[in-house]
């Protein structure tokens, strides 16, 4: 009988086989497989009385649509080359097609409906973030949380194990904020920080590279506030959720240890 590490590894390999198309990889970036989301998926289903075949099918389907959404999100950052842009669009559509094919073969209409609601949630919130439609940092963080967690939340609801949702939403928000913060520090580019700038400095219409050190520091303080808020929820969950498997718990602890408040980072780098 396979343990959770073997199940995770086997399913990850299955995902890789499906998304790493030789022709597409000549023209687009290698698709990102979010291994943390895959591990969460496997961990959720590990507690259910599912065959490995069913677990694999549900995990593959969910990860393929997640990769499709992530691939489409890359379009705005793709090369100016039109062929590259078109292939990136087609790659996202291709991964979506694989997702529908897998679920159609399983004839699980209720799962298709559940994940379709998740896709709708993700896309609606992406529009709000990218078009700077949100009027407060709190709304922005809620949208980012939904972008990151809606697919997993819908799957949890489908399996009636949604008691974990608050914990997982904060875990995925924590990870996304860490990544956005790191990206902004290293490249001065970030979807999150652009949206925060439009909210915090609305009348100035600043671009990220035009921000002063004080203005950047102000944005980092907002970001750290929500990182720390999520961190508290995660740490509480680690204490109160006895059924987290060791593999997932170790990964969560590793993520928590990556956090470094901006003020400390600034002092160390300075």
Helices and strands as residue ranges (DSSP letters): H 4-19, G 24-26, H 35-46, H 52-73, G 75-77, H 82-106, H 109-130, H 137-158, G 162-164, H 165-187, H 191-200, G 208-210, H 213-240, H 246-258, H 262-269
